[in-house]
Amino acid sequence: MDEIRKLVLESDIIIESFPLYFFGMPSKMKAFMDRMINFVSEYRAVNGDEATGRFLHEMRYPELMKKKLILVSACGYEETVDCYDAVIDQFDKICGHDNYTRIFVPQGGMLAEKTFENKIARYMVKFEEAGKEFAKNGKLTKETEEKLSIPMLGHNTFAQAINLNWDEPGVGPYGKVVK
Ligand SMILES: Cc1cc2nc3c(=O)[nH]c(=O)nc-3n(C[C@H](O)[C@H](O)[C@H](O)COP(=O)(O)O)c2cc1C
């Protein structure tokens, strides 16, 4: 953690990348977050939140406020709708909704499937575009965030693919569906 904390302090952009586990972050990611507690100062009865009057932590390192945070996560479900509510709620409370970037992608398992190689390559183009947008503006628009969450496969193809994964593991995770 000493090394990681040093890297965080030296970086302009922090990217937290994780698969969605039970509608939240995996335990290792959570452990990392918990170990970052020393980035905030002790909890004191100062610095109340304007809207609620609630006391808040101050930052131990004010330069942290200038850094950008990007969350990148894939989930296994067909769509991201509702899947990330707990993650968004958590980070909204930590950072404020407009102070971090969300890249949430459905059908994560499909992105490792060789059979979909060409489809995946076409699907990836919008992420490259989003990277350029981020480099230029330091953030993504709500429209771009939404666009990145559009599923790669249609409902019926996805249904076939996930079932093949379990029924015929010998042909590869999601094989035989799309040539
Ligand atoms: C323990 C565990 C819990 C998971 N929980 C969810 C979940 O709540 N919602 C979801 O859509 N996918 C869930 N998944 C699927 C993963 O998000 C999906 O496998 C991952 O994004 C794809 O990356 P991978 O290739 O590293 O598995 C879960 C997977 C595991 C192993």
Ligand as a Chemical Component Dictionary entry (heavy atoms), coordinates in Angstrom:
data_LIG
# 
_chem_comp.id                   LIG 
_chem_comp.type                 NON-POLYMER 
_chem_comp.pdbx_formal_charge   0 
_chem_comp.three_letter_code    LIG 
# 
loop_
_chem_comp_atom.comp_id 
_chem_comp_atom.atom_id 
_chem_comp_atom.alt_atom_id 
_chem_comp_atom.type_symbol 
_chem_comp_atom.charge 
_chem_comp_atom.model_Cartn_x 
_chem_comp_atom.model_Cartn_y 
_chem_comp_atom.model_Cartn_z 
_chem_comp_atom.pdbx_ordinal 
LIG C1  C1  C 0 -18.345 -13.755 -7.440  1  
LIG C2  C2  C 0 -18.957 -13.176 -8.675  2  
LIG C3  C3  C 0 -20.057 -12.362 -8.555  3  
LIG C4  C4  C 0 -20.628 -11.776 -9.682  4  
LIG N1  N1  N 0 -21.696 -10.938 -9.522  5  
LIG C5  C5  C 0 -22.232 -10.333 -10.602 6  
LIG C6  C6  C 0 -23.340 -9.462  -10.451 7  
LIG O1  O1  O 0 -23.842 -9.190  -9.359  8  
LIG N2  N2  N 0 -23.872 -8.912  -11.564 9  
LIG C7  C7  C 0 -23.357 -9.148  -12.805 10 
LIG O2  O2  O 0 -23.897 -8.624  -13.790 11 
LIG N3  N3  N 0 -22.274 -9.958  -12.978 12 
LIG C8  C8  C 0 -21.717 -10.557 -11.903 13 
LIG N4  N4  N 0 -20.628 -11.388 -12.061 14 
LIG C9  C9  C 0 -20.029 -11.544 -13.403 15 
LIG C10 C10 C 0 -18.770 -10.710 -13.563 16 
LIG O3  O3  O 0 -19.028 -9.345  -13.380 17 
LIG C11 C11 C 0 -18.192 -10.978 -14.962 18 
LIG O4  O4  O 0 -17.779 -12.303 -14.960 19 
LIG C12 C12 C 0 -17.022 -10.114 -15.230 20 
LIG O5  O5  O 0 -17.408 -8.795  -15.407 21 
LIG C13 C13 C 0 -16.296 -10.547 -16.479 22 
LIG O6  O6  O 0 -14.961 -10.487 -16.196 23 
LIG P1  P1  P 0 -14.107 -11.823 -15.996 24 
LIG O7  O7  O 0 -13.805 -12.259 -17.406 25 
LIG O8  O8  O 0 -12.924 -11.359 -15.224 26 
LIG O9  O9  O 0 -14.981 -12.782 -15.237 27 
LIG C14 C14 C 0 -20.082 -12.018 -10.953 28 
LIG C15 C15 C 0 -18.965 -12.873 -11.069 29 
LIG C16 C16 C 0 -18.415 -13.450 -9.951  30 
LIG C17 C17 C 0 -17.219 -14.346 -10.107 31 
# 
loop_
_chem_comp_bond.comp_id 
_chem_comp_bond.atom_id_1 
_chem_comp_bond.atom_id_2 
_chem_comp_bond.value_order 
_chem_comp_bond.pdbx_ordinal 
LIG C1  C2  SING 1  
LIG C2  C3  SING 2  
LIG C2  C16 DOUB 3  
LIG C3  C4  DOUB 4  
LIG C4  N1  SING 5  
LIG C4  C14 SING 6  
LIG N1  C5  DOUB 7  
LIG C5  C6  SING 8  
LIG C5  C8  SING 9  
LIG C6  O1  DOUB 10 
LIG C6  N2  SING 11 
LIG N2  C7  SING 12 
LIG C7  O2  DOUB 13 
LIG C7  N3  SING 14 
LIG N3  C8  DOUB 15 
LIG C8  N4  SING 16 
LIG N4  C9  SING 17 
LIG N4  C14 SING 18 
LIG C9  C10 SING 19 
LIG C10 O3  SING 20 
LIG C10 C11 SING 21 
LIG C11 O4  SING 22 
LIG C11 C12 SING 23 
LIG C12 O5  SING 24 
LIG C12 C13 SING 25 
LIG C13 O6  SING 26 
LIG O6  P1  SING 27 
LIG P1  O7  DOUB 28 
LIG P1  O8  SING 29 
LIG P1  O9  SING 30 
LIG C14 C15 DOUB 31 
LIG C15 C16 SING 32 
LIG C16 C17 SING 33 
# 
